[in-house]
Amino acid sequence: MTQTLADPRVSYPVGDGPHGGPRDVVILGSTGSIGTQAVDVVLANPDRFRVTALAASGGRIGLLAGQAHRLQVRAVAVAQADKAPGLRQALRAEYGPGEPIPEVLAGPDAATELAGSPCHTVLNGITGSIGLRPTLAALRAGRVLALANKESLIVGGPLVKALAGPGQIVPVDSEHSALFQALMGGTRAEVRKLLVTASGGPFRGRTRAGLAGVTPKEALAHPTWAMGPVITVNSATLVNKGLEVIEAHLLYDVPFERIEVVVHPQSAIHSMVEFTDGSTLAQCGPPDMRLPIALGLGWPERVPDAGPVFDWTKAMSWDFFPLDGEAFPAVPLACHVGALGGTAPAVYNAANEECVGAFLAGRLPFTSILDTVAAVVEEHGRPQGEDLTLDAVLDAETWARARARELAAQADTTAAEARA
């Protein structure tokens, strides 16, 4: 088996802090779900981690300023340039008179600049394919990449693979962190199958017909995980699981036909590896992202008491069900686009992001999310050529977003006419 992007047997050769001090970390997407929990992990372990810079979109300026002050960072970045004055004002309010505030970077390239800044580890917790440039910048600069931004790997897989050194990427998604840990139980040649678990979301057990009238409020009510709105809707449609299958294929160099999704409502077992002798190793833990975040920041060492543990004195039942690919076609579609390669995964992801936005705004029915994504993927066709470039990815995304918006608008008009 070839060298994989995420290999638990390899530690990327980057030095820790000076004289054995705390490891310097840059957190991208610090005000989101992953970022806020990463801040919790850092604050609970000041002897292990020191945050040098933070980046966020700019939607939660007060929270970002508070994080910067508590962590005493050197630089803060916002993607929305017009938020910079408000951020400086919020920082001055946090730091008080006479206390110098961090350097403020603003604009769409600000997070990318911080991703390449001096540090040991970059945690990419940005949501969406806008995380691709920071991912590439961190790898190019030789940082360890704790990767929670699955979209950057999915849309730019060949670009990431061309830059990443052995052991340079440590996955932070709970499923891929679980696979990462379970893969330590055997050699690469002994791996028969990767089993990626899925909670099934809030609509597990429903037929396609039973999903027709789903509302955004219902889709955002995830039964086991607390996440941002886009990833929560993706979990309801199982698009998130489709993205994770592509990510597992890229991270661990396992063919799609040997990656299987298993529905596990309790979200206690985060994924499993089946070996050629018939044994299966499962990684389990409470559904708390601080566990994989801490492992991503601290690897190859574990961070003691990073999160909660099960109470084994109490009875528990864990269930497993096969995936219903007819009601939830996101995973089969993802395997299709993953096998196509090239710009197809970027089209799948970009079209879905647009459709999720339309659904949350009440302009697209729930079941039309995947219908629209499938239509955009089919129209895109088979990618031409073997060499993928960043420009090709961005062009494909731009086209896919525009086409998805057009099809979503048509579906909205048709639905309105039907109601009339």
Secondary structure, DSSP 8 states (H G I E B T S, - for coil): ----SS-TT-------SGGG--EEEEEESTTSHHHHHHHHHHHH-TTTEEEEEEEE-SS-HHHHHHHHHHHT-SEEEESSGGGHHHHHHHHHHHH-TT----EEEESTTHHHHHHTSS-SEEEE---SGGGHHHHHHHHHTT-EEEE--HHHHHHTHHHHHHH--TT-EEE-SHHHHHHHHHGGGS-GGGEEEEEEEE--GGGTT--SGGGTT--HHHHT--SS----HHHHHHHHHTHHHHHHHHHHHHHH---GGGEEEEE-TT--EEEEEEETTS-EEEEE--S-THHHHHHHHHTTS--TT-S----TTS------EE--TTT-THHHHHHHHHHH-TTHHHHHHHHHHHHHHHHHTTSS-HHHHHHHHHHHHHHH-S--SS---HHHHHHHHHHHHHHHHHHHHHHHHHHHHHH-
